[in-house]
């Protein structure tokens, strides 16, 4: 029996859904606000959460990352009376199982619920049976947990993988981790740096060549695609491939067959493809810089790595890991780190991401020498200057803005401000809907009971 949590302010909807869930053989708990939903999550494990978007105390989408980071990591199905394409995209990117718009039949709701439960059971069984090799992957923040979950899914599949992310976020480390955890781990992991190959040599490097096939080809050479036979082929910075090579690669990916430069016979290679890019390939497709058919061939499965500035919770562990690794490499005693040192690291934006952090720790050790504890003074001057300038700029911006706002004594209390804003919203809503309460519910996304409560609280009737 699965445990389902319904978070929706429409009491009638909650009661109907709870009855349907009971009919399906599962147990349902109900919550009508975000706060009540959080309390229910804290009281016990849940398998699936049915989450409304517009709730009395906030937006349900804001709760989605918190729910997904819960130790039981329930699947989340968004249910809303106000469909929004941007909201749907945000929900699915944040890990929602589905996004369903009201009104819907019980059958329309039951099918995704049962599919989510089936997926969860399968995931729990496979998850218990496997421990991932996470060598080089550091961090337990919510964004990293999502990436590691995706890594496990990729390792259990033979589909192509596209890893995206800014420069220095660790795309090659993730690609290698997928290979190490796959059934191909005993075979070669072959790296192709697409940005480093010249147009004249790229076909020879990828496909190999026969002796005498061009000037300087004094011997036969096996290409990297054949070298990956039985293993994994990693195309790093795949967005740098020219249109001509993209066309050649498409056939290789489809058929796993190719011909060496100057060769007469076709060669086969049983490789698994992983590609990585720091560019927006979809935008490149729209401008004609990247083939659309190749783009969809690459993205069988996808992992989007977060920049370091979006996973600062991992920064202390990352910095310590790199410092210990470098101390071991150079034969130094391990260093302690002061809270002030870690605080300063967290105030920097790290545009070069993890790669920049590693380089920064190397420079720290060069400056610290025999010091046993690291302080802010050991961090490179250019990083400290950028942090200081950023802090001063924020201070100036605040001073400029503060001159435009009224004095504290003139500023309304939040409760008073919210009451006035609600009243104005309700008046305009009823005016635009000409007093049609059903239409007002549809436009506002509020349940009928919630709208009635607000109208009663503000003593509103139409016409005014």
Protein Blocks (a to p, Z undefined) as FASTA:
>chain_A
ZZdddddfblklmmmmmmmmmmnopacdddfbfklmmmmmmnoccfbdcddfbdfkbcfk
lmmmmmmmpmklpadddddfbdcfklmmmmmmnopabdcdddddfklmmmmmmmmmmmmm
mmmmmmmmpccdfehiacjbfklmmmmmmmmmmmmpcbdcddeddehilpmmmmmmmmmm
mmklmmccddddfklpcfklmmmmmnopaehkaghiabccddfklmmgoiacddehkllp
cfklmmmmmmmmmnopacdehiabdcddddddddddfbdfklmmmnopacfklmmmmmmp
acddddfklmmmlmmmmmmmmmmmmmmmnopacddddfklmmmmmmpgolnlmmlmmmmm
mmmmmmnmmafbdcfklpcfklmmmmmmmmmmmmmmmmmmmmmpccfklpccfklmmmmm
mmmmmmmmmmmnnopaklmmmmnopafklmmmmmmmnopacdZZ
